[in-house]
Amino acid sequence: MAVTALDPRTALVVIDLQAGIVGAPTQPYSGAEVVARSAELADAFRARDLPVVLVRVSFAADGADAVPGRTEAGGAGRSLPEGWDVVVDELTGHPGDITVTKRNWGAFHGTGLDVQLRRRGVTQIALCGIATSIGVESTARAAHEHGYHVTLATDAMSDMSAEAHHGSVERIFPRLGETGTTQEILELLAKTHC
């Protein structure tokens, strides 16, 4: 289903577009393409005085605040380079933006995101970022469970594999909200928030 409506109080939520993530190989879109489209969306939301939320994932250097538990994927105990968790320049420098730091895949659990959105009267979120099947999907699921209308900018997100991206876009997202391209969302935004 294509995106059909944007509520008067819709927020853009940008997931993990930070130094240590956007440079990784992604499919079907490069990190640079995702950043450019996300920045275009952010500029359009800001121009209409709608909230822009920049979400980043970060952990203490000693890993003390990382999610516990065993996984087959590993990764526990690895050190991350200095500055890996800094939001990319293309999205920063706007004092009205909300910054959320998460320690999990999704942007709701353990953060103040829900409170920040509700205080601003937000009833819908538009999502973009990296990775489609991890941070974006986890946040979309939680947003749906919190009662927000969810819109997903499918060409302003990407994943480690095209298969993972398409799995979320084709199988999961239609159950959580509406999907559309950056251009479709921008056109609807212009009509709704002139």
Secondary structure, DSSP 4 states (H G I P E B T S, - for coil): -B-----TTEEEEEE--BHHHHTS--BSS-HHHHHHHHHHHHHHHHHTT--EEEEEE---TT-TTSPPS--TT--TT----TTTTPBPGGG---TT-EEEEESSSSSSTTSSHHHHHHHTT--EEEEEEE-IIIIIHHHHHHHHHTT-EEEEEEEEEEBSSHHHHHHIIIIIHHHHSEEE-HHHHHHHHHHH--
